[in-house]
Structures are given as structure tokens and as C-alpha cells.
Amino acid sequence: MSALPPIDDRLLPADVRAGSDADQARYKTALSFERELVEQLTQQLASTATTSADGSDDDGSGDAATSLYQQEMPGVLADSIMQAGGLGLARTVAQAMKEAGQ
């Protein structure tokens, strides 16, 4: 699991910045959850992209560089999505955590 890079508080939504330390911590936790979910989704996407037409996983690429690229792609794609603002789930997750008293 990759951790989110440190989150600049200036990039948090205004209502989260104005909220308590607990609100900010919940939002950052929700961002971490969203990033992990995005990585899992991109891993599934990558695995379907390497499946050949007959359903086997043999895509004909066996060199180490291609293998490394395929392993790193989901994490890099997830990081890029999160740097662009994510999917928008963090706010909903943080609110649900707050309502649950966490």
C-alpha cells in the first residue's frame, strides 16, 4: 500500500480547513482510503488490459521492464487521480465517519 504524500492544508476544502483538528484528520484518513480504493480499481483495470482475446493472461511480454511497468502503473495512475482531486469520495467518507462518532 502506498501512502499519500503529505497533504498541504491549503489544498483541503475550505470547510475542512475551518473545521477542527479532528475534522481535518478525518478528511485526511478518508483521502487515504479513497487513494487505496482507486489503486485497487486501477489494479483490476490493469489486469484486464493484459488479458489476451482468448482469456489467457499471456500477453507475450515477458521482459523485466514490461513487468515492472505493469506492476507500477496502478499506483502511479492512482496517485495521478488523487493529485487531480480524486473521485470525490473523501468528503462523503469523512462525513460518515463524523456522524458515526469516529
TIVO-714247 format. One line per field, with one value per atom (N, C-alpha, C): y, z, x; residue number from 1; atom name. Coordinates in nm, 2 decimals. Layout:
N
Y: (Y	...) .
Z: (Z	...) .
X: (X	...) .
pos: (NUM	...) .
site: (CA	...) .
END
This chain:
102
Y: (-0.12	0.00	0.12	0.22	0.34	0.44	0.52	0.62	0.75	0.83	0.96	1.04	1.13	1.22	1.32	1.39	1.48	1.58	1.60	1.68	1.83	1.92	2.06	2.11	2.16	2.20	2.31	2.38	2.49	2.42	2.29	2.23	2.16	2.16	2.10	2.19	2.13	2.22	2.32	2.44	2.55	2.51	2.43	2.39	2.30	2.22	2.13	2.21	2.30	2.39	2.46	2.51	2.59	2.50	2.37	2.28	2.25	2.16	2.12	2.03	2.01	1.92	1.78	1.74	1.61	1.60	1.71	1.72	1.70	1.77	1.76	1.62	1.56	1.43	1.33	1.34	1.25	1.26	1.39	1.41	1.35	1.36	1.30	1.15	1.09	0.95	0.90	0.98	0.95	0.96	1.05	1.06	0.94	0.89	0.77	0.65	0.64	0.53	0.54	0.66	0.68	0.65	0.68	0.65	0.50	0.43	0.29	0.22	0.27	0.22	0.24	0.36	0.40	0.30	0.27	0.18	0.04	0.00	-0.14	-0.14	-0.03	-0.03	-0.03	0.05	0.06	-0.08	-0.15	-0.28	-0.38	-0.37	-0.45	-0.41	-0.28	-0.23	-0.28	-0.27	-0.32	-0.47	-0.55	-0.69	-0.73	-0.66	-0.69	-0.64	-0.54	-0.49	-0.58	-0.67	-0.76	-0.90	-0.92	-1.05	-1.05	-1.16	-1.17	-1.20	-1.20	-1.23	-1.36	-1.46	-1.60	-1.62	-1.51	-1.51	-1.55	-1.59	-1.62	-1.49	-1.51	-1.39	-1.37	-1.46	-1.45	-1.34	-1.23	-1.12	-1.11	-1.20	-1.21	-1.12	-1.05	-0.96	-1.02	-1.06	-1.13	-1.06	-0.95	-0.89	-0.81	-0.79	-0.74	-0.59	-0.52	-0.38	-0.37	-0.45	-0.45	-0.50	-0.60	-0.65	-0.54	-0.47	-0.37	-0.25	-0.22	-0.11	-0.15	-0.27	-0.32	-0.32	-0.35	-0.36	-0.21	-0.12	0.02	0.10	0.07	0.15	0.18	0.08	0.11	0.22	0.21	0.30	0.44	0.45	0.58	0.64	0.56	0.61	0.66	0.58	0.62	0.75	0.77	0.89	1.01	0.99	1.10	1.14	1.04	1.07	1.14	1.10	1.17	1.31	1.33	1.47	1.56	1.50	1.58	1.60	1.56	1.58	1.46	1.35	1.22	1.20	1.11	1.08	1.15	1.22	1.29	1.21	1.09	1.01	1.05	1.12	1.15	1.24	1.33	1.42	1.33	1.24	1.15	1.06	1.00	0.91	0.99	1.11	1.19	1.22	1.26	1.30	1.17	1.06	0.94	0.90	0.92	0.90	0.99	1.12	1.22	1.18	1.14	1.10	0.98	0.89	0.77	0.79	0.91	0.94	0.90	0.88	0.84	0.96) .
Z: (0.00	0.00	0.00	-0.09	-0.09	0.00	0.07	0.15	0.07	0.10	0.04	0.08	-0.02	0.02	0.12	0.20	0.29	0.22	0.29	0.23	0.28	0.18	0.22	0.26	0.38	0.44	0.36	0.28	0.19	0.08	0.05	-0.05	0.00	0.13	0.18	0.15	0.14	0.12	0.23	0.20	0.29	0.42	0.41	0.53	0.62	0.56	0.63	0.70	0.63	0.69	0.81	0.80	0.91	1.02	1.00	1.10	1.20	1.29	1.40	1.35	1.44	1.40	1.37	1.45	1.42	1.28	1.24	1.11	1.00	1.02	0.92	0.92	1.04	1.05	0.98	1.00	0.94	0.78	0.74	0.59	0.53	0.60	0.55	0.55	0.66	0.66	0.55	0.52	0.41	0.27	0.26	0.14	0.12	0.23	0.22	0.18	0.24	0.20	0.05	0.00	-0.14	-0.23	-0.19	-0.27	-0.28	-0.17	-0.17	-0.26	-0.25	-0.33	-0.48	-0.51	-0.65	-0.70	-0.62	-0.66	-0.68	-0.60	-0.62	-0.75	-0.78	-0.91	-1.03	-1.02	-1.13	-1.15	-1.04	-1.05	-1.13	-1.10	-1.17	-1.32	-1.34	-1.48	-1.55	-1.49	-1.55	-1.58	-1.49	-1.51	-1.62	-1.65	-1.76	-1.89	-1.88	-2.00	-2.05	-1.97	-2.01	-2.04	-2.04	-2.08	-2.23	-2.29	-2.43	-2.48	-2.60	-2.66	-2.62	-2.60	-2.57	-2.42	-2.34	-2.20	-2.11	-2.18	-2.10	-2.06	-1.97	-1.92	-2.00	-2.10	-2.17	-2.27	-2.25	-2.34	-2.43	-2.41	-2.50	-2.45	-2.34	-2.30	-2.17	-2.18	-2.07	-2.01	-2.07	-2.02	-1.89	-1.82	-1.68	-1.68	-1.78	-1.79	-1.80	-1.89	-1.91	-1.79	-1.72	-1.60	-1.49	-1.47	-1.37	-1.41	-1.53	-1.58	-1.54	-1.57	-1.54	-1.39	-1.31	-1.16	-1.11	-1.16	-1.11	-1.16	-1.27	-1.33	-1.24	-1.18	-1.09	-0.98	-0.92	-0.82	-0.87	-0.98	-1.05	-1.10	-1.15	-1.20	-1.08	-0.97	-0.85	-0.80	-0.79	-0.74	-0.83	-0.96	-1.05	-1.03	-1.02	-1.00	-0.87	-0.76	-0.63	-0.64	-0.71	-0.72	-0.80	-0.89	-0.96	-0.89	-0.76	-0.68	-0.65	-0.69	-0.66	-0.72	-0.67	-0.72	-0.65	-0.54	-0.46	-0.35	-0.32	-0.21	-0.08	-0.06	0.07	0.15	0.09	0.17	0.22	0.14	0.19	0.30	0.28	0.39	0.52	0.50	0.62	0.70	0.62	0.69	0.76	0.69	0.75	0.88	0.88	1.00	1.11	1.08	1.18	1.24	1.15	1.20	1.29	1.26	1.34	1.47	1.48	1.61	1.60	1.49	1.48	1.45) .
X: (0.08	0.00	0.09	0.06	0.13	0.06	0.13	0.07	0.06	-0.04	-0.05	0.07	0.12	0.22	0.16	0.24	0.19	0.09	-0.02	-0.13	-0.11	-0.10	-0.09	-0.22	-0.23	-0.36	-0.43	-0.35	-0.41	-0.49	-0.47	-0.54	-0.67	-0.69	-0.81	-0.93	-1.05	-1.17	-1.18	-1.23	-1.24	-1.31	-1.42	-1.49	-1.41	-1.33	-1.24	-1.13	-1.07	-0.97	-1.02	-1.15	-1.21	-1.26	-1.26	-1.31	-1.21	-1.24	-1.15	-1.04	-0.94	-0.83	-0.88	-0.98	-1.05	-1.11	-1.17	-1.23	-1.13	-1.02	-0.91	-0.85	-0.83	-0.77	-0.87	-1.00	-1.10	-1.09	-1.08	-1.07	-0.95	-0.83	-0.71	-0.71	-0.78	-0.80	-0.89	-0.99	-1.08	-1.01	-0.92	-0.84	-0.75	-0.69	-0.61	-0.69	-0.81	-0.90	-0.93	-0.97	-1.00	-0.88	-0.76	-0.65	-0.63	-0.65	-0.63	-0.74	-0.86	-0.97	-0.94	-0.89	-0.85	-0.74	-0.64	-0.54	-0.59	-0.68	-0.74	-0.82	-0.89	-0.96	-0.87	-0.76	-0.67	-0.59	-0.57	-0.51	-0.60	-0.73	-0.82	-0.82	-0.82	-0.82	-0.69	-0.58	-0.45	-0.46	-0.51	-0.52	-0.61	-0.71	-0.80	-0.74	-0.65	-0.58	-0.48	-0.43	-0.32	-0.37	-0.50	-0.56	-0.58	-0.54	-0.55	-0.69	-0.72	-0.85	-0.91	-0.82	-0.87	-0.89	-0.87	-0.89	-0.77	-0.66	-0.54	-0.46	-0.38	-0.30	-0.17	-0.15	-0.02	-0.03	0.03	0.03	0.15	0.24	0.36	0.47	0.45	0.56	0.62	0.74	0.80	0.92	0.96	1.08	1.06	1.16	1.16	1.10	1.14	1.10	0.95	0.89	0.75	0.68	0.73	0.67	0.67	0.78	0.79	0.69	0.68	0.59	0.45	0.41	0.28	0.25	0.35	0.33	0.32	0.39	0.39	0.28	0.22	0.12	0.00	-0.06	-0.18	-0.15	-0.04	0.00	0.02	0.09	0.11	-0.02	-0.10	-0.23	-0.32	-0.32	-0.39	-0.34	-0.21	-0.15	-0.19	-0.19	-0.23	-0.38	-0.46	-0.60	-0.62	-0.55	-0.57	-0.51	-0.40	-0.34	-0.43	-0.52	-0.61	-0.75	-0.75	-0.87	-0.95	-0.90	-0.96	-1.10	-1.17	-1.31	-1.42	-1.38	-1.48	-1.54	-1.49	-1.54	-1.50	-1.39	-1.33	-1.43	-1.49	-1.59	-1.70	-1.76	-1.87	-1.82	-1.70	-1.65	-1.62	-1.56	-1.53	-1.66	-1.76	-1.89	-1.95	-1.94	-2.00	-1.92	-1.79	-1.70	-1.75	-1.77	-1.81	-1.94	-2.04	-2.17	-2.17	-2.07	-2.06	-1.98	-1.93	-1.86	-1.71	-1.66	-1.51	-1.43) .
pos: (1	1	1	2	2	2	3	3	3	4	4	4	5	5	5	6	6	6	7	7	7	8	8	8	9	9	9	10	10	10	11	11	11	12	12	12	13	13	13	14	14	14	15	15	15	16	16	16	17	17	17	18	18	18	19	19	19	20	20	20	21	21	21	22	22	22	23	23	23	24	24	24	25	25	25	26	26	26	27	27	27	28	28	28	29	29	29	30	30	30	31	31	31	32	32	32	33	33	33	34	34	34	35	35	35	36	36	36	37	37	37	38	38	38	39	39	39	40	40	40	41	41	41	42	42	42	43	43	43	44	44	44	45	45	45	46	46	46	47	47	47	48	48	48	49	49	49	50	50	50	51	51	51	52	52	52	53	53	53	54	54	54	55	55	55	56	56	56	57	57	57	58	58	58	59	59	59	60	60	60	61	61	61	62	62	62	63	63	63	64	64	64	65	65	65	66	66	66	67	67	67	68	68	68	69	69	69	70	70	70	71	71	71	72	72	72	73	73	73	74	74	74	75	75	75	76	76	76	77	77	77	78	78	78	79	79	79	80	80	80	81	81	81	82	82	82	83	83	83	84	84	84	85	85	85	86	86	86	87	87	87	88	88	88	89	89	89	90	90	90	91	91	91	92	92	92	93	93	93	94	94	94	95	95	95	96	96	96	97	97	97	98	98	98	99	99	99	100	100	100	101	101	101	102	102	102) .
site: (N	CA	C	N	CA	C	N	CA	C	N	CA	C	N	CA	C	N	CA	C	N	CA	C	N	CA	C	N	CA	C	N	CA	C	N	CA	C	N	CA	C	N	CA	C	N	CA	C	N	CA	C	N	CA	C	N	CA	C	N	CA	C	N	CA	C	N	CA	C	N	CA	C	N	CA	C	N	CA	C	N	CA	C	N	CA	C	N	CA	C	N	CA	C	N	CA	C	N	CA	C	N	CA	C	N	CA	C	N	CA	C	N	CA	C	N	CA	C	N	CA	C	N	CA	C	N	CA	C	N	CA	C	N	CA	C	N	CA	C	N	CA	C	N	CA	C	N	CA	C	N	CA	C	N	CA	C	N	CA	C	N	CA	C	N	CA	C	N	CA	C	N	CA	C	N	CA	C	N	CA	C	N	CA	C	N	CA	C	N	CA	C	N	CA	C	N	CA	C	N	CA	C	N	CA	C	N	CA	C	N	CA	C	N	CA	C	N	CA	C	N	CA	C	N	CA	C	N	CA	C	N	CA	C	N	CA	C	N	CA	C	N	CA	C	N	CA	C	N	CA	C	N	CA	C	N	CA	C	N	CA	C	N	CA	C	N	CA	C	N	CA	C	N	CA	C	N	CA	C	N	CA	C	N	CA	C	N	CA	C	N	CA	C	N	CA	C	N	CA	C	N	CA	C	N	CA	C	N	CA	C	N	CA	C	N	CA	C	N	CA	C	N	CA	C	N	CA	C	N	CA	C	N	CA	C	N	CA	C	N	CA	C	N	CA	C	N	CA	C	N	CA	C	N	CA	C) .
END
